[in-house]
Amino acid sequence: MEIFDLLAISAVIDNKYFAVHGGISPSCKTLKEIQQINRFCEVPTKGGFCDLLWSDPINYTINNWKPNHLRQCSFFFSPEQSSTFLTRNSLKMIIRGHEFEQ
């Protein structure tokens, strides 16, 4: 667990690409908010830290974040939420660390 605690939650590559294990979060609208997450603790079952690890994309538009019943934590996010996050943070793409099949 000590090594896991040293890994980054996410990274910005070439000032264009947001790399993350899971996805985006309604709790973290900006990169600055992500930088302020206390990384050195047990992963909570809700909030930005949890969402960055466990949120999943869906391929249809939803207006609000949809609870992720499959993982029993975090949220599903749509192309609309992705676009808003990317525009707000002047980024071009979200790169996820794992695949999710709906």
N, C-alpha and C positions, 0 to 999 in steps of 0.2 A: 504494500500500500504506500510505502514511503516514496517509491519511484513514481507511482501514479500521481502523487501529490505534486511532483515537480514538472509534470507535463503541462503544456499550455492548454487553455480551454479552446482557443481559436487563434487564428493568425490572419493578417492581411498580407497578401503577396503582391508585390509590385504596385502597391497603392490602387489595385483594381479588383482583386479577388479575395473574397471572404471565405476562408477555409475553417471548417468546424466539423465536429463529429456528427452531431445530429442536425440542428437547424437553427432557426431564429426564435426569438422570444417576445411576447407582448410586454415583458418586464424590462427589456433592453432595446430601446429604440435607436440608440447611438453606440458607436464604438467606445466612446468615453464611458458609458454606463457599463459596458462589458469589462473594460479595464478596471473598474472599481469593485468587481466581484471578488470576494475573499475566496481565493482558490484553495487555500490550505485548510480545508475542513471536509467532513464527510459530505458527500453529494446529497443535498436535500431532496425531498420528494416533490417540491414545487418551487417555482421562482426561476429567475434567469439562468442560474447555474444548471439546474435540472433540464431546462428547455434546450440549452445549447448542446447538451449531450443527447437528449431523447426526443426532441420534436421531430415531426415527419411532414414532408410535403404531401399535398393532395393535388390532383391535376384538374380541379374545377374551382370556380370562384366561390368564395364564401366571404361575407361581409365581416364576420367576427371570427375570432380564434375558436376552433372547435376542439373540445377536450379529446385527448387521444385515449380512447377506451381500450385499444389493443395493447398498449404499453401500461395502462393503468397509471399513467403520469404524463405530464406535459400536454402538448397541443399538436393538432394538425395545422399547417399553414398553407395558404393557397398562393398561386402566382401573384395575386394582388398584394398580399402581405410581403412577399419577396420583393416585388417591384418597389413598394414603399420603402422598405429597409434599404435597398440598394440606392435608390435616389437620395434618400435622406443622408446617407453616408458617402455619397459620391463614389460608389463602387459599380462594377459591371456584372459580377457573377458570384453566386454562392456555390462553393464546392463542399460537398458533404463527404464524411468519412465512411459512411455505410449506406447500403442500398436498402430500400424498403418496398415491399410488394404489398399492394392494397388488395 
